[in-house]
Amino acid sequence: MRAEQTALPIAATPGFGLRLARTISEMWRLWSNRRAMRRLSDLTDWELVDIGLTREDIALAYDGPIFDDPTRRLEQIARERARDEGVARRHS
C-alpha cells in the first residue's frame, strides 16, 4: 500500500494529539477547580462572607452537571450579588 492510500493520513495524527492534550488539560483543570471548591467548604461562614460568598453559593455552584466547572458558576453568582448590592446602595 502506498502512502497516499493509507487509511489514517499522517497529517491527522498531530490534530488528534492536540485534541487529546486539550481534553486532558481541561479534565485536569476541572478536577483542580473542584478540589479548590472543596477547600472553600472548609472555610468558616465569617471567612466566606469576607470574600463575598455564602454556603448556599457553594452549594448552587456544585448543583449542575459533573463536567461543568463550579468555579465559573461561583464567579457568576458572586458578580451578580455584587451588582445587585451596588444597585441597592445607589437607590438608598
N, C-alpha and C positions, 0 to 999 in steps of 0.2 A: 504494500500500500504506500502510495506516495504521500508526501507531507500535506499537500493541498486537499487530500481526500480523507484526512483524519476526522474522526467524529468530534473531537474537542480541539479547537484551534488553540495554538499556543498563546495567542493574544487574550483569550478568555481567562486564562489562569490568573494573571495579576488582578483582574476585576473581582474574581471570586475571593482571592486572598484579601483584598481591600475590604470587601463586604464582610468577610469573616472577622477581620480585625476590628471593624467598626461595631459589629454585633457584640463581640467580646468586650470591647471598651464600654459600650452602652450598658451591658449587663453588670460590669464592674462598678460603673458609676451609680447605677440604680441600687446595687447591694450596699455600696458605701453610704449613699444618702439615706437608705432605710436604717442603717446602723446608727447614723447621726441622729435620726429621728427617735430612735430608742433611747439615746442618751438624753434627748430633750425631756423624755418622760421621767427621767430620774431627777430633774430639777424640782425645786420646791415651787409652790404656787407663787410665792413672792418673787422668786427669780424669773419665772415665766412672765409675770406682769411687768417686771423690769425691762424685759426685751419685747414687750408688746404682744404677748401670747397668753392663751389660757389652755387648760387641759382639753377643753372642748375643741379648740382649734387643732390640736394634735390629733384628736380622735377623728375630726372631719377630714383632715389631710390623709389619714390612713384609710378612710372609707372610700374605696374605689377599687378598680381592677389592680391585680398584683403587679402588673407591668407598668402602671402609672407611677411617676416619681412623686412621692408625697411631699418632698421639699418644695417642688414647684407649686403645688396646691397650697401649702402652708404660706408661701410667699404671697400668693394671690389673696388669701384670707387676711394676712397682716396688712397688705396695701389697701384693701377695701375698708378695713377698720380705721386705718389712719386717715383715709379720705373722708369717711363718714364723720369721724371725730373732728376733722378740720372744718367740715361744713357746719357741724353743730356749734362749734366755737364761734364761727363767723355770724351765725344767726342769734347768738346770745348777747 
